[in-house]
Amino acid sequence: MAAEFRQLPDLEIADYHAALPLGPPDLKHGVLPNGIRYVRLQVSQTARSLNTSCGVVHRYYVKTCAKPQKRAALALAVKIGSAVEQDDEQGVAHIVEHLAFNATEKYANHDLIKYLESIGAEFGACQNAYTSADDTVYEFMVPTDDENLQILDRSFDVFAEFATKIRCSTEDLDNERGAVMEEWRSGKDSRGRVAEAQWKLIMQGTKYAERLPIGKEDIIQGIPASKVLAFYKRWYRPENMAVIAVGDFADPQAVVGMIEHHMAKCQASGDNAKQIPRYELTPHSQPRLSAFVDKEQQHANIHITFNHPRGQISTPAAFVNFLQDGMFQAAVNNRFYKLSRKPDPPFWVGQVATEQVTKTIEGYILAATLGEGGITRAMQALLVEMARIRLHGFSEKEVRKACTSMMSDVESAYIERDQDYSQDLRDEYVRHFQNQDFVVGREYEAQLSKTLLPRISAADLQKLADRFKPSSSCTVKAISHNRSVSTDELQRVIAEVQRQEAAGAIEPLPEDNTPTRILETDPQPGQIVDRKEYPVFGATELKLSNGMRVCYKKTDFLGDQVLLTAFAPGGLTEAEEADFKTYSMANTLAQELGPFGFKPEVLADLLTGKRVQLSMSESSYWRKFAGENSPGDLESGLQLVHKLFSHKVTPNTEDLQTVMLYMRESLIAQIRNPATSFLKRSRAINYGNCYYFQMPELGDLDTLNVDAACDHFNTCYKDPAEFTICLTGQIEEDALLKLVEIYLASIPRPSDAAPRTIASLTPLPVQFPQGVITEDVKCNMVMPQALAQVTFPVTLQWSLTQLQEPHWLQYVCQLLEMSLTRVMRFEQSKVYSVSVSPFFGVQAPGPSPQLCGDLGINFSCSPANTHHLIEAAVNEVHRLQEEGPTEADVSSLRSIEQRSWENLQQENTYWQDMLASTYMSRSYQMIPDLDEVYQRRLKARDEVNAELTAKALQAAMQRCLPYPCHQRYTAVAMLPQSSLVNRFLSGLSTIAPTTPKKSGYWLLATAAGALVAAKLWKRK
């Protein structure tokens, strides 16, 4: 397949300014004026843009796509967002999006949510719709294997409801205000506050600056239903909409017919179409500077944006610019990465990027994350690099690497051109409707890229640095947790870089030498000493001469992917408690120092143009390494595995100083996050202050034994006989066997090898607490927010003949998430989302008659509602234990599970996880046969699905969780700490008399309050 791409002929481009064809050829694209007009665009035709005010115009895109099978990705795109709102409507576009799912003429009281659940479609926070400044998009993922495509047909009927039949009574609106407010609240953490301030700064002078999609609190809480309905009728018109359908369609023309049938009936509310306003960039030649302080900001950041008018990417000339941007970013980001790896670097992470800020504005961005007090230094480093490029350009070596890197991505897309996901293609056509950006089909785009990329020169890329001049609508935002820099200092940095550039005082970048080989010499090959086929699983197991085991499964799901996962028993529980903190940091240290014998920045250059990833991890009971490779680059991936075992990581003073500084800054940043205290306390309560679950502290770095950490890492990846390597994907068998012998079987075994076994692993000293424990963790925070976690212990009976319980627990979790969302979001309107998940990381993996873990319910909410919602969550668990679910709920759960199962069967990740987890399972320790264990797993799933009824699921609720649940659980809540004055006065209230208040008491209280205020003033 790679050879086929390389043999593609160059395209002859006669006119670089002619519109690129909308494609690929099998795309059906049309318009529905009065429901009677349809056009199929061939490859040679261009996208047409109709401008009409006749009342009914819908555009649509229909494309066949077989991945995932028996599914369709649908969208209703509306060119209406927050930018069209009036001052007293801020947030209304987003409110309409919420109302669509709960209040239309045909669907009320969350009937639509129930319907989506019943067909196995996903529904949840940010999964089915989004609102931006310029657009609102509704998305469904629906089955296409039902009789007569009734589900697909009904989905278009739902879109027709969204288009013109959303209701908005006072009751409808009141039912959604709470959920919208919780979404608003969730965006008011440090990250949200920083993003909002950044948006207002770069959008200053445009309508966008005051039109954040989430809106304003007072408007969300107080706007009358009549205003929301008026907004909807004013803007939700067919000419502002498009329907996109990409999926596994046997007859795409029939799908077009469904769209015509439902959408052509949609009538605009008024006769006169209102022109959608277009807000252009307001250029400015003087930089706008801001030093933003947020005490919860974890890392200091510098964010420099250069705004430019956004043009359409719809011609070959525009596509060349797009490719140039990609190459420029690849080359500059490589420079920034190397700069971040130097001793005492100016930043930890530096990046250049291009971002579509709005429909009309493109942002060219320089950004860096840095250490304490280094904002001006980081800012200067970013600007100096742009000036260096303007003065000296790029070397031919840099251009070649950037081109190679991009060509590798293009080649991968071409190889997998018939394996696109329908969701991805749907999103491309949404963008075409929104911005008229090109969509030409993977094959044509690959050929166009292959033709144009080699023609891009160093001079072409050098010109792009002109976009990053301070006079180009530049905004500079420094972000930190304290006032460590002023705008005057930021201005002085700009002036200094301009002075250096004008004087030619910035030197060209010196060339660096990159090694050409991962291994200096080819190893002496080992042997494959045994081979076993597993026909049921479709896998082949190899035993190597050094004791390593390799198992591979060939698939054709993705043409350019091979997944690799390796594991060995024995993890951090084998360490003495006194060594735990040192050993737990070993992976971080090693990966920063270079576990493969190269510094990370050197390895990045060495692997330019290759799709090779490999990273290591160590958990309580397992050591692992995992990665993803292109089939053509699998040799390089296996060379890295060989190097992992043969190279010994040793600390050097220069690199170690930078790594330790970064780790210290990360821990300090973590402390500033209010959720850290919450997480620490919830772990301490649930796991009894077990050392393994304690979060690292600053003092741990002072006692870190670096040599011992490196020795521990080297010991982890020392004996190949301990490891099993699983491979899944596009595997060419003969080539793989040869590579296995050369690079894996050749890894030498140590003379002191002593493989660890699962049966010998040290268990964690953890037991879930008895009774009920509730605790509030009070945290200082800028914006009052609350997090809550309700945790129940889980005990499942297990044996080789009793593998059903994990499947029952999966249904329990799905039932709880569905029911709690229904109660807490839709009925009470007090949360935005609820998550329910199990955790079994405590118990050692050896054979045991029980599986012990816990189940956590997590949500965020208003602090005032926290305790009520915790109680509501526990009560709902109890209700389901006592009453059980409805048969309708059970039917929905069965459908969701089945649809998810069908999708997973088409993914390499599923089979890779299944392969590795089977080897690591308790069942395999007793029956070391992949086929046998896999068949038992399948049988257990089938048995549970066959037995699944409301009564059976109720019994599972009682078995899996404490029954009754009120008797044993923990509930930990993060709540805002009261202000110092309020805490002081609250303390005084405990000694206040119950009789009428004495004047002397209030004098005392007033004097005390004044004293506190004086202290606060001094502190300020």
SVG drawing of the C-alpha trace seen along z (x, -y; Angstrom):
<svg xmlns="http://www.w3.org/2000/svg" viewBox="-46 -51 74 76">
<polyline fill="none" stroke="black" stroke-width="0.4" points="0.0,0.0 2.9,-2.4 4.4,-1.5 1.1,-2.3 1.1,-5.8 4.7,-6.5 3.8,-5.5 0.9,-8.0 1.5,-10.4 1.7,-14.1 -1.4,-16.1 -1.3,-18.6 -2.7,-21.8 -3.6,-24.3 -5.2,-26.9 -4.2,-27.3 -7.1,-29.7 -9.9,-27.4 -12.1,-25.9 -11.2,-22.4 -13.9,-19.8 -16.3,-18.7 -15.9,-15.0 -15.3,-12.1 -17.3,-11.0 -19.8,-9.0 -20.9,-12.0 -24.4,-13.1 -24.9,-16.8 -28.0,-18.8 -30.3,-21.6 -34.0,-21.4 -35.8,-24.6 -39.4,-23.9 -38.5,-20.2 -38.2,-19.6 -34.7,-20.3 -31.8,-18.0 -28.3,-18.0 -25.7,-15.3 -22.3,-16.8 -19.7,-14.9 -16.0,-15.3 -15.6,-17.8 -18.2,-20.1 -17.7,-22.6 -19.6,-23.2 -22.5,-25.6 -23.7,-28.2 -27.4,-29.1 -28.6,-32.3 -32.3,-32.4 -35.1,-33.9 -37.9,-31.9 -38.4,-30.2 -37.3,-26.6 -33.7,-25.7 -31.9,-22.8 -28.5,-21.6 -27.5,-18.1 -24.5,-15.7 -24.9,-12.0 -21.9,-9.7 -21.5,-5.9 -18.9,-4.8 -18.6,-1.2 -16.8,-2.1 -18.2,-1.4 -20.4,1.2 -24.2,0.9 -24.0,-2.7 -24.6,-6.2 -23.2,-9.5 -25.7,-12.3 -25.6,-16.0 -27.9,-19.0 -25.6,-22.0 -27.1,-25.4 -25.1,-28.6 -26.3,-30.3 -24.2,-30.8 -23.8,-33.2 -22.5,-36.0 -26.0,-36.8 -27.4,-37.3 -28.5,-40.7 -27.1,-42.1 -30.1,-40.7 -29.9,-37.3 -26.4,-36.2 -26.5,-32.4 -29.7,-31.9 -28.2,-30.0 -26.9,-27.5 -30.2,-27.3 -32.0,-26.5 -29.5,-23.6 -30.5,-22.2 -34.2,-22.7 -34.0,-20.7 -33.5,-17.4 -36.3,-18.0 -39.0,-20.2 -40.3,-19.8 -43.8,-19.3 -43.4,-15.5 -40.9,-15.0 -41.4,-16.2 -40.2,-15.2 -37.0,-13.8 -38.8,-11.3 -36.1,-11.9 -33.3,-10.9 -35.2,-7.7 -35.6,-7.0 -31.8,-7.6 -31.0,-5.2 -33.5,-2.6 -31.7,-2.4 -28.2,-2.2 -27.2,-5.7 -24.9,-7.6 -26.2,-10.5 -24.2,-12.6 -22.4,-15.8 -20.9,-17.3 -21.8,-14.1 -24.8,-15.1 -24.6,-18.8 -22.4,-21.9 -22.7,-25.6 -20.0,-28.0 -19.8,-31.7 -20.9,-31.0 -22.6,-27.6 -24.8,-25.1 -24.4,-21.4 -26.6,-18.5 -25.1,-15.0 -26.4,-11.4 -24.8,-8.1 -27.6,-5.6 -27.9,-2.0 -28.7,-1.2 -29.4,2.5 -33.1,2.3 -35.9,3.2 -36.6,0.6 -34.2,-1.8 -36.9,-3.0 -34.4,-4.4 -32.6,-6.4 -35.9,-7.7 -37.0,-8.7 -33.7,-10.4 -34.3,-12.8 -37.8,-13.4 -36.1,-14.4 -33.8,-16.8 -37.0,-18.3 -38.3,-18.9 -35.1,-20.6 -35.2,-22.8 -38.6,-24.4 -40.5,-22.8 -38.7,-23.4 -41.0,-24.5 -40.2,-27.0 -42.8,-27.4 -41.9,-28.8 -42.0,-25.3 -39.8,-24.0 -37.2,-26.7 -37.3,-26.3 -36.6,-22.6 -33.4,-23.3 -32.0,-26.3 -30.4,-24.3 -28.5,-22.0 -27.3,-25.0 -26.2,-26.7 -24.2,-23.7 -22.5,-23.7 -21.8,-27.4 -20.4,-26.7 -18.2,-23.9 -16.5,-26.4 -15.6,-28.7 -12.6,-26.9 -9.1,-28.3 -8.8,-26.9 -12.2,-28.4 -11.5,-31.8 -8.2,-32.0 -9.8,-31.0 -12.6,-33.6 -10.0,-36.4 -8.0,-35.3 -11.0,-35.3 -12.0,-38.8 -8.5,-40.1 -8.0,-38.7 -11.6,-39.6 -11.4,-43.1 -13.1,-45.5 -15.4,-42.9 -18.9,-41.7 -17.3,-38.3 -15.6,-39.7 -18.9,-39.8 -20.5,-36.8 -19.2,-33.7 -21.4,-30.8 -22.2,-29.8 -23.7,-33.3 -24.2,-35.3 -25.4,-33.9 -28.2,-36.5 -29.6,-36.0 -29.5,-32.2 -31.4,-32.4 -33.8,-35.1 -34.5,-35.4 -38.2,-34.8 -39.3,-32.0 -40.8,-34.5 -37.3,-35.9 -35.8,-32.5 -38.6,-31.5 -38.3,-34.7 -34.6,-34.1 -35.3,-30.6 -37.9,-31.7 -35.8,-34.5 -32.7,-32.4 -33.6,-28.8 -34.5,-28.9 -33.9,-26.2 -31.6,-28.4 -29.2,-28.5 -29.1,-24.7 -27.7,-21.5 -28.2,-17.8 -25.2,-15.5 -25.5,-11.7 -22.4,-9.5 -22.8,-5.8 -23.1,-2.2 -25.9,-2.8 -26.8,-0.1 -28.8,-2.6 -27.7,-6.3 -30.4,-7.5 -33.0,-6.2 -31.3,-8.2 -31.6,-11.3 -35.3,-10.5 -35.7,-10.4 -34.0,-13.8 -36.2,-15.2 -39.3,-13.8 -38.7,-15.2 -36.7,-18.4 -38.6,-19.7 -41.7,-20.1 -39.8,-22.5 -41.1,-26.0 -39.5,-29.2 -41.6,-31.1 -41.4,-34.4 -41.4,-35.5 -38.3,-37.6 -35.0,-36.0 -32.7,-37.9 -29.1,-38.3 -26.6,-36.6 -24.2,-39.3 -20.6,-38.9 -18.0,-40.3 -14.7,-40.9 -11.3,-41.3 -10.5,-44.8 -6.8,-45.0 -4.5,-46.8 -0.8,-47.7 0.0,-48.1 0.2,-44.9 -2.4,-44.4 -0.8,-43.3 -2.3,-41.6 -0.8,-40.1 -3.6,-37.8 -3.5,-36.5 -5.5,-33.5 -4.4,-32.0 -5.5,-28.6 -3.5,-28.7 -1.2,-25.7 1.6,-26.5 2.6,-29.9 1.9,-30.4 2.6,-32.9 0.1,-33.1 0.9,-35.3 -1.7,-35.5 -1.4,-37.2 -4.9,-37.6 -5.4,-37.6 -8.5,-37.5 -9.5,-33.9 -9.8,-32.8 -11.5,-29.7 -9.3,-26.7 -11.0,-26.0 -8.4,-26.3 -5.0,-24.7 -3.3,-28.0 -5.1,-28.1 -4.2,-24.4 -0.6,-25.2 -0.8,-27.8 -2.4,-25.1 0.5,-22.7 3.1,-25.5 1.5,-26.2 1.8,-22.6 5.5,-22.4 6.2,-25.7 4.7,-24.4 6.5,-21.1 9.9,-22.9 9.3,-25.5 7.9,-23.1 11.0,-20.9 13.1,-23.9 11.0,-24.6 11.2,-21.0 15.0,-21.1 15.0,-24.4 12.8,-22.9 15.4,-20.1 18.3,-22.4 19.8,-22.9 17.8,-25.6 15.3,-25.9 13.2,-29.1 10.1,-26.9 8.9,-23.4 6.7,-23.3 6.7,-25.7 4.4,-25.5 3.4,-27.3 -0.1,-26.6 -2.8,-27.9 -6.4,-28.1 -9.7,-29.1 -10.8,-31.6 -14.1,-32.4 -15.6,-32.1 -13.7,-35.3 -10.6,-35.3 -7.5,-33.0 -5.1,-33.1 -1.4,-32.3 -0.3,-31.4 2.9,-31.2 2.5,-29.6 4.6,-28.3 4.2,-26.6 7.0,-27.5 8.4,-27.6 7.9,-30.0 9.0,-33.6 10.1,-32.9 7.4,-34.7 9.6,-37.4 12.3,-34.9 9.9,-32.5 8.3,-35.3 11.6,-36.5 12.6,-33.0 9.4,-32.6 9.8,-36.0 13.5,-35.6 12.9,-32.4 10.4,-34.1 12.9,-36.9 15.7,-34.3 13.5,-32.8 12.9,-36.2 16.6,-36.9 18.1,-33.5 15.2,-31.2 15.3,-27.4 18.0,-25.0 17.4,-22.6 17.7,-19.8 14.8,-21.3 12.7,-21.7 13.4,-18.1 12.4,-16.8 9.2,-18.9 8.2,-17.6 9.0,-14.0 6.9,-14.3 3.9,-15.7 4.3,-13.2 4.2,-10.4 0.8,-11.6 -0.5,-11.9 0.7,-8.4 -1.0,-7.0 -4.3,-8.7 -4.0,-7.3 -3.4,-3.8 -6.5,-4.0 -8.6,-6.0 -11.3,-3.3 -11.2,-2.9 -12.3,-6.4 -14.7,-6.6 -18.1,-8.0 -17.9,-10.5 -14.7,-12.0 -16.2,-12.3 -19.4,-13.8 -17.4,-16.5 -15.5,-17.4 -18.8,-18.0 -20.0,-20.1 -16.9,-22.3 -17.5,-22.5 -21.0,-23.8 -19.8,-26.2 -16.7,-27.6 -16.7,-26.2 -13.4,-24.6 -12.4,-21.9 -13.4,-18.3 -12.1,-16.4 -11.8,-12.8 -8.8,-11.0 -7.4,-9.8 -7.5,-13.1 -6.2,-15.0 -3.3,-12.6 -2.4,-13.0 -2.6,-16.7 -0.5,-16.8 2.1,-14.4 2.3,-16.8 2.6,-20.0 4.6,-19.2 8.0,-18.7 7.6,-22.1 7.6,-24.0 10.9,-25.7 12.8,-27.1 12.0,-30.6 8.3,-29.8 8.4,-28.9 10.6,-31.9 7.9,-34.3 5.4,-32.9 7.3,-34.3 6.1,-37.7 2.7,-36.8 4.3,-36.8 5.3,-40.4 4.1,-42.5 2.4,-44.9 0.2,-42.1 -2.8,-42.4 -0.8,-41.0 -2.1,-40.2 0.1,-39.0 -1.3,-37.4 0.9,-36.3 -0.9,-34.0 0.3,-33.0 -0.9,-32.4 0.7,-35.6 1.6,-39.0 5.1,-38.1 5.2,-40.4 3.8,-43.7 2.5,-44.8 5.5,-47.3 7.9,-44.3 6.0,-42.5 6.3,-45.7 10.1,-45.9 10.5,-42.3 8.9,-43.2 11.0,-46.3 14.2,-44.3 13.5,-41.6 12.7,-44.2 16.0,-46.0 18.0,-42.8 16.3,-41.9 16.9,-45.4 20.5,-45.2 20.9,-41.7 22.1,-40.6 20.3,-37.2 22.6,-34.4 21.5,-31.7 20.7,-28.3 23.7,-26.0 23.3,-22.6 23.0,-19.6 24.1,-16.0 21.5,-13.3 22.4,-9.6 21.2,-7.5 20.6,-4.2 18.8,-3.1 21.1,-0.1 24.8,-0.6 25.1,2.9 22.6,5.6 22.2,8.1 22.8,11.8 19.4,13.3 17.8,15.6 15.2,18.3 11.5,19.0 11.5,22.3 7.8,23.0 4.6,21.9 1.0,22.4 -2.2,21.4 -5.4,20.2 -8.0,20.5 -10.9,19.3 -9.2,16.1 -7.4,15.9 -4.0,15.4 -0.6,17.1 1.7,17.5 5.5,17.8 8.0,18.8 11.5,17.4 14.8,18.8 15.3,16.2 12.0,17.1 10.0,14.2 6.5,14.9 5.1,13.1 1.4,13.3 0.1,11.6 -3.4,11.2 -3.7,10.1 -6.5,7.8 -7.5,5.5 -9.4,2.8 -6.8,0.1 -4.2,0.5 -1.5,-1.6 -1.7,-0.4 0.1,2.2 -0.5,2.0 2.1,3.3 1.5,4.1 4.0,5.9 3.6,6.8 5.3,8.7 4.1,9.5 5.6,7.5 5.2,3.8 5.4,1.2 4.0,3.4 7.3,5.4 9.1,2.4 9.7,1.8 7.4,-1.0 10.5,-3.2 11.6,-2.9 8.1,-3.4 8.3,-7.1 11.7,-6.8 10.6,-3.8 7.3,-5.4 9.2,-8.3 11.6,-6.0 9.5,-5.9 9.3,-9.7 13.0,-10.1 14.0,-7.4 11.7,-8.7 13.1,-12.2 16.7,-11.0 16.3,-8.7 15.4,-5.0 16.6,-4.0 20.1,-5.4 19.3,-8.7 18.1,-12.0 14.4,-12.4 15.1,-15.3 17.7,-13.3 15.4,-10.3 12.6,-12.6 14.9,-13.6 16.0,-10.0 12.4,-8.9 11.3,-11.8 8.8,-10.5 8.2,-7.3 5.1,-6.3 6.7,-4.8 5.6,-5.2 6.8,-3.4 6.3,-4.3 6.7,-2.5 4.6,-2.3 4.6,-0.6 1.5,0.0 0.9,1.9 1.3,5.4 2.5,5.0 5.4,3.5 4.4,2.6 5.5,0.9 3.1,0.1 3.0,-1.7 1.7,-2.1 3.5,-1.6 3.0,-1.8 3.5,1.7 6.4,0.3 8.0,-1.1 7.5,1.9 11.2,2.7 12.1,-0.6 9.6,0.1 11.1,3.5 14.6,2.0 13.5,-0.3 12.2,2.7 15.7,4.3 17.3,1.1 15.0,0.8 16.4,4.1 20.0,3.6 20.6,-0.1 21.1,-1.0 19.7,-4.4 22.2,-6.4 21.7,-10.0 23.9,-12.8 24.0,-16.1 23.0,-18.3 19.9,-16.5 19.0,-15.6 18.9,-19.2 16.3,-20.0 14.2,-17.0 14.2,-17.6 13.2,-21.2 10.4,-20.2 9.1,-17.6 9.3,-20.2 7.3,-22.8 4.7,-20.1 4.2,-19.3 3.9,-22.9 1.4,-23.4 -0.6,-20.4 -0.9,-21.9 -2.6,-25.1 -5.4,-23.0 -8.3,-22.9 -9.2,-19.4 -5.9,-18.0 -7.0,-18.2 -10.2,-16.6 -8.5,-13.7 -6.0,-13.2 -8.7,-12.9 -11.0,-10.7 -8.1,-8.3 -7.1,-8.3 -10.7,-7.5 -11.3,-4.8 -7.9,-3.1 -7.1,-3.6 -4.1,-5.9 -2.3,-3.2 1.1,-4.4 0.4,-3.4 -2.5,-5.9 -0.7,-8.8 0.0,-11.6 3.6,-12.8 4.7,-15.7 7.4,-18.3 9.4,-16.8 9.6,-13.5 11.9,-15.1 14.3,-16.0 14.6,-12.4 14.5,-11.0 17.4,-8.6 18.1,-9.1 20.6,-6.3 18.2,-3.9 15.3,-5.0 17.4,-4.4 18.5,-1.0 14.9,-0.1 13.9,-1.1 16.8,0.9 15.7,3.9 12.1,3.6 13.2,4.1 16.1,6.6 14.8,10.1 13.0,10.8 11.7,14.1 9.3,12.3 7.5,10.5 4.7,11.3 4.4,9.0 1.1,8.7 0.7,7.4 -2.5,6.6 -3.1,5.0 -2.0,5.0 0.8,7.6 2.7,9.2 3.5,12.6 6.8,13.6 8.3,10.1 7.2,10.1 8.7,13.5 12.1,12.4 12.0,9.2 11.0,11.1 14.1,13.3 16.4,10.4 15.3,7.9 13.3,9.8 14.7,13.3 18.2,11.7 17.7,9.8 20.1,11.6 18.9,12.9 20.7,11.8 22.8,14.3 20.9,13.5 17.5,13.9 14.7,14.6 11.3,14.2 8.5,13.1 5.2,14.9 1.6,13.7 1.1,16.1 4.0,14.5 2.9,10.9 2.6,8.8 -0.9,7.6 -1.7,4.0 -2.7,3.6 -6.1,2.1 -9.6,2.8 -12.6,0.6 -13.9,-1.1 -16.9,0.3 -20.0,-1.7 -20.8,-5.1 -18.2,-7.8 -19.1,-11.3 -16.7,-14.2 -16.5,-17.7 -13.1,-18.9 -13.1,-22.7 -10.8,-24.3 -9.9,-27.9 -11.1,-28.7 -11.8,-31.7 -15.2,-30.5 -17.4,-28.5 -17.7,-25.0 -18.4,-21.5 -17.2,-18.0 -18.7,-14.9 -17.7,-11.3 -19.9,-8.5 -18.1,-5.2 -19.4,-1.7 -17.3,1.4 -17.8,4.1 -17.4,7.8 -17.9,10.3 -17.9,14.0 -15.4,15.6 -14.5,19.0 -13.7,20.6 -17.3,21.6 -18.6,18.3 -17.4,15.5 -20.7,13.7 -20.4,11.3 -18.1,8.7 -20.7,8.5 -23.5,8.0 -21.4,5.2 -21.1,3.6 -24.9,3.5 -25.1,2.2 -22.8,-0.8 -24.7,-1.6 -28.1,-1.4 -26.8,-3.7 -25.4,-6.2 -28.6,-6.3 -30.9,-6.5 -28.8,-9.1 -28.6,-11.3 -32.4,-11.0 -32.9,-12.0 -30.2,-14.6 -30.1,-16.3 -33.4,-15.9 -35.8,-15.7 -34.0,-18.0 -31.9,-19.9 -29.0,-20.3 -26.0,-18.7 -24.7,-18.7 -23.4,-15.1 -22.9,-12.1 -20.3,-9.4 -20.3,-5.9 -17.2,-3.6 -15.7,-0.6 -12.1,-0.3 -10.3,3.1 -6.7,1.9 -6.3,2.8 -6.5,6.6 -3.6,8.7 -4.3,10.6 -3.7,14.1 -6.5,16.7 -9.1,15.8 -12.7,16.8 -13.7,13.1 -13.0,10.0 -12.8,6.9 -12.9,3.3 -15.2,0.3 -17.7,-1.7 -17.6,-5.5 -20.3,-8.0 -18.9,-11.4 -20.5,-14.7 -20.0,-18.4 -22.7,-20.8 -23.5,-24.0 -22.1,-23.9 -25.6,-24.6 -26.9,-21.4 -24.1,-19.0 -25.4,-17.3 -28.9,-17.0 -27.5,-15.4 -25.3,-13.0 -28.4,-11.9 -30.3,-11.7 -27.6,-9.5 -27.6,-7.0 -31.4,-7.0 -31.5,-6.2 -29.1,-3.3 -31.3,-2.0 -34.5,-2.4 -33.0,-0.3 -32.0,2.3 -35.5,2.4 -37.7,1.8 -35.4,2.7 -35.3,1.0 -38.2,1.0 -38.2,3.4 -37.9,0.3 -34.6,-0.5 -33.4,3.1 -34.2,3.0 -32.3,-0.3 -29.3,1.2 -29.3,4.3 -29.4,2.2 -26.5,-0.1 -24.4,2.9 -25.1,4.7 -24.3,1.7 -21.1,1.0 -20.1,4.6 -20.6,4.5 -18.5,1.4 -15.7,2.8 -15.4,5.9 -14.2,3.6 -11.4,2.0 -7.7,3.1 -7.8,1.6 -10.5,4.0 -8.7,7.1 -5.4,5.9 -6.9,5.2 -8.7,8.6 -5.5,10.4 -3.5,8.8 -6.2,9.0 -6.8,12.7 -3.1,13.4 -3.2,11.3 -6.5,12.8 -7.1,15.1 -8.6,17.6 -5.5,17.9 -3.4,18.6 -5.6,21.7 -6.2,22.6 -3.2,21.4 -5.1,21.6 -6.2,18.4 -9.1,20.0 -10.5,21.7 -10.4,18.6 -11.8,16.4 -14.7,18.8 -15.5,18.9 -15.6,15.1 -17.9,15.0 -20.1,17.7 -20.4,15.7 -21.5,12.6 -24.0,14.5 -25.4,16.1 -25.8,12.7 -27.6,11.2 -29.9,14.2 -30.8,13.9 -31.1,10.1 -34.4,9.0 -35.5,6.2 -35.6,8.7 -32.2,10.2 -30.6,6.8 -32.2,5.9 -30.7,9.0 -27.3,7.9 -27.7,4.5 -28.1,6.3 -25.2,8.8 -22.6,6.4 -23.1,3.6 -23.7,3.5 -27.4,4.3 -29.0,2.2 -26.6,-0.3 -27.2,-2.8 -25.2,-0.6 -21.8,-1.0 -20.4,-3.8 -18.2,-6.8 -19.2,-10.3 -16.6,-13.0 -17.4,-16.5 -15.2,-19.3 -16.7,-22.6 -15.5,-26.2 -13.9,-27.5 -15.7,-30.4 -14.0,-33.7 -11.9,-34.7 -14.5,-37.2 -17.3,-34.8 -15.4,-32.1 -14.6,-34.5 -18.2,-35.7 -19.4,-32.1 -17.2,-31.3 -18.5,-34.2 -22.1,-33.0 -21.4,-29.8 -21.0,-31.9 -23.8,-34.4 -26.6,-34.5 -30.0,-33.1 -31.7,-36.0 -32.1,-39.4 -28.7,-40.5 -26.7,-42.7 -25.1,-45.8 -21.8,-44.9 -21.6,-41.7 -22.2,-43.4 -19.5,-46.0 -17.1,-43.1 -18.1,-41.5 -17.7,-44.8 -14.3,-45.5 -13.1,-41.9 -14.4,-42.3 -12.6,-45.6 -9.4,-43.9 -9.7,-41.1 -10.5,-43.7 -7.4,-45.6 -5.2,-42.5 -6.7,-41.7 -6.1,-45.2 -2.5,-45.0 -2.1,-41.6 -3.6,-43.0"/>
</svg>
